[in-house]
Amino acid sequence: MSQRTDMRAVREHREVLLIRVRALTVLVVTVITLITGSYWYHQLVRGAHYANLADNNRLRKLSIRAPRGLIFDRHGKVLVENIPSYDLMLDRSRADDIAASLVFAAGVLERPVERLAAELEKASNRPDFVPVPVAGNLTLAQVAQMSVTGREHPEFEIRARPLRLYRHGPQTAHVLGYIGHVSKQDLATQPGFLPGDRIGKDGIEQTYDSALRGGAGQQVVVVDSRGKSLQEQHRKPADPGQDLHLTLDLRLQQAAEELMRDRTGAVVALDPRNGEIRAMVSSPPFDPNQFARGLGAKQWQALLDDPQDPLQNRTVRNSYAPGSVFKIIMAFAGLQEGVINESERVYCRGSATIYGHRFGCDRRSGHGWVNLREAIERSCNVYFYHLGQTLGIETIARYARAFGMGTATGVDLSGEKVGLVPDNAWSEKTRGTRWYAGETISVAIGQGPLLVTPLQTARLMAAVANGGALVRPHLVRGAFGEEPPPRLPGSMRWLDPIRDGLRAVVNAPTGTAYWNARLADVEVAGKTGTVQVISRAKVDGELSGNLRNHGWFASFAPADDPQLVIVVFAEHGESGSSGAAPIAKALYEEFFASRAGTA
């Protein structure tokens, strides 16, 4: 009995032991399977990913900014280039105390520590191991001092970068524009930009930014555990920006800027045969080098607060009443519509009463009997009052638009204004009232709500000079291909009597620009215009300051073979004859002397 009991106990113990062995076997197999699976997953499936992470821990990728393209004038003279500039870079991953590092750098550079901190804040969203600029445009003395005293601060390094240099500063400011740092919106909406990148903000720099900017390169360096650079592993060079060749003539541009110095207004000179802009000046100007070096808040505010608004490009972003220059369009409309002819005469007694209102002429004693040529030559308002009454506002507006008024010229600059060509539809939509016939009489001499830019006026004059083609003004050579420009409607033979009148304006003794625009060797054709800023009836005595009239002079030369159109707008320049015409005359002298090689 006892022996059977012992045998049963042995069997039971054996079964328990077998169960435990099996369980242990399953456990061992499971563990081995998990280890093998994990090894397979991490080595084979995720191996490349972990290798990449490892590389990133020891490799640093740095962007190499491409040098912007250079800009030349039509004769190959450099307008914009790049020169070396030095920035102080801070690697936050290598700094034990960033605040102490900034205090040290501020002391060496003798700059406010708050200024360095503000620069650092701009790069707060970048990884710590990426060096960021905290001070720019260091002098060579500061570079040397930082190199010597900064040995105990490995978090700092000096980095050279190309600095934009506008060789002629304010003289070409509104054409070339300027560059500035990318904005937060740029960073959010345009891939590829990094904080601190600079892009074109205005002018040619803005219009052709993508071509000028080129493509960034990349440098890959090996770093140690503290982020210190050990060696370069790979470098992809940057693609330099494309050079641009402008239509601008630097010599003529400088002459125009000099003539406009201490004045307010605009000058446009273009080739009527193809629309190439030879000179474009808006005065007062600004210095684009301020932006390249980094404009401070006070400097920026001073530019914004300047009552003369130097940042405004008056050639395309300001629009003004055209004054008597608009009589060119009136004459063309009258001839095309058959309501006037070259010989028909109108009597001017110094004023005309139309719709019960008296409209005065510039010459209070009157011009007497005048035909079309004489009306243009002497700028007789009465002749055009009657023409405007006959044509009506809708016909006038149609011809104004045919000459490019009310639409952008398409010049390769941003922010171009379209001006305004009023008609009845505009009046009802904008003012909520119908157009009054009396307003047409004012529009007929270029007054009232009619608005044009100086560049639109230059394009208008080019069409008169070249026989009716509305060329597209442009600043970069070959910018718009060879597409034929639109043409004026109707017969171009009606431009002949208008050109005769424009010649007489400058070359007949009774012409309004005879004393201020006539050249001895070259025949100039042109039209003066004076825009009243405030009614004389509202002011006693002499007008002063911003109450003075504006002056226009729109012209081309030589009259029988036009090579150049010049439009001058003198803001508060008293009159077109005295305020604008002398500037155009001096520019023609410069242009033709230069071409003859005598200057």
Disulfide bonds with the S-S distance in Angstrom:
none
